[in-house]
Amino acid sequence: MKTFATLLLCLALAYPQAASDRGFTPRDGFVPTQAVALAVAEAVLIPVYGKSVIDAERPFKAMLKNNVWTITGTVPCDGPPGAVCPGGAAELRMSKRTGQILVMTHGM
């Protein structure tokens, strides 16, 4: 037991930065709420597809499943309610825990 404790002490002294190198992850993840998911998605989508395109696809919807946010835009449509309109909208999936963008696409 004494040898094990000595080994742990040596490791702690040899690698003092090991714990801080991992950084901090919030308990609820970096993208804890729907509002944060929407804000991050728009911040990522606008530089790629342009502000006018993303503005035209509002409102965006965010759904959480298996700790992955799926954010989708609304297909712009001038038709009557319920009409099927051509075109596509942005879709983005990101990790709730890390904020990593897993997939980003735009239907045409």
C-alpha positions in Angstrom: 0.0 0.0 0.0 2.8 2.3 0.8 4.4 1.7 -2.6 1.1 2.5 -4.3 0.7 5.8 -2.4 4.3 6.7 -3.3 3.6 6.0 -7.0 0.5 8.2 -6.9 2.5 11.0 -5.3 5.3 10.7 -7.9 2.7 10.8 -10.8 1.0 13.8 -9.3 4.3 15.7 -9.0 5.5 14.6 -12.4 2.3 15.7 -14.2 1.0 18.7 -12.3 -0.9 20.1 -15.3 -2.7 16.9 -16.2 -6.0 17.8 -14.6 -6.1 21.3 -15.9 -5.2 20.2 -19.5 -8.6 18.6 -19.8 -10.4 21.8 -19.2 -13.9 22.3 -17.8 -17.1 20.8 -19.2 -20.3 22.2 -17.7 -22.5 19.7 -16.0 -25.3 20.3 -18.6 -22.9 20.5 -21.5 -21.7 23.5 -23.5 -25.1 23.7 -25.3 -27.6 23.1 -22.5 -30.7 24.7 -23.8 -32.7 25.1 -27.0 -32.0 28.9 -27.0 -28.2 28.3 -26.9 -28.5 25.6 -29.6 -30.3 28.1 -31.9 -27.8 30.9 -31.2 -24.8 28.7 -31.9 -26.4 27.2 -35.1 -27.1 30.7 -36.5 -23.6 31.9 -35.6 -22.2 28.9 -37.6 -24.7 29.0 -40.5 -24.6 32.7 -41.4 -20.9 32.8 -42.4 -21.4 29.8 -44.6 -24.7 30.4 -46.3 -25.1 34.2 -45.8 -27.3 36.3 -43.6 -30.1 36.8 -46.1 -30.5 33.0 -46.7 -30.5 32.2 -43.0 -32.8 35.1 -42.2 -35.3 33.8 -44.8 -35.3 30.4 -43.1 -36.6 31.7 -39.8 -38.0 30.4 -37.5 -35.4 27.7 -36.8 -36.4 24.7 -34.7 -34.2 22.8 -32.3 -34.9 19.3 -31.1 -32.8 17.3 -28.6 -32.4 13.5 -29.0 -29.6 11.4 -27.5 -27.7 14.5 -26.5 -27.6 15.8 -30.0 -29.3 19.0 -31.0 -30.9 19.0 -34.5 -31.6 22.5 -35.7 -33.6 23.0 -38.9 -34.7 26.1 -40.8 -38.1 26.6 -42.3 -38.5 26.4 -46.0 -39.5 29.8 -47.3 -43.0 29.6 -48.9 -45.3 32.2 -50.3 -48.1 29.6 -50.8 -51.2 29.1 -48.7 -50.8 27.4 -45.3 -50.0 23.8 -45.7 -48.7 24.2 -49.2 -45.7 22.1 -50.3 -43.0 24.5 -51.4 -39.9 23.7 -53.4 -36.5 24.3 -51.9 -34.6 23.3 -48.8 -33.4 24.7 -45.6 -30.3 24.6 -43.4 -29.9 21.7 -41.0 -27.3 21.4 -38.4 -26.6 18.7 -35.7 -24.3 19.4 -32.7 -23.3 17.7 -29.5 -25.1 19.0 -26.5 -22.0 18.1 -24.3 -19.2 19.5 -26.4 -20.8 21.9 -28.9 -19.1 20.1 -31.7 -20.8 20.5 -35.1 -21.5 16.9 -36.2 -23.3 17.7 -39.5 -24.2 20.8 -41.4 -26.1 20.7 -44.7 -28.5 22.8 -46.7 -31.2 21.3 -48.9 -31.7 22.8 -52.4 
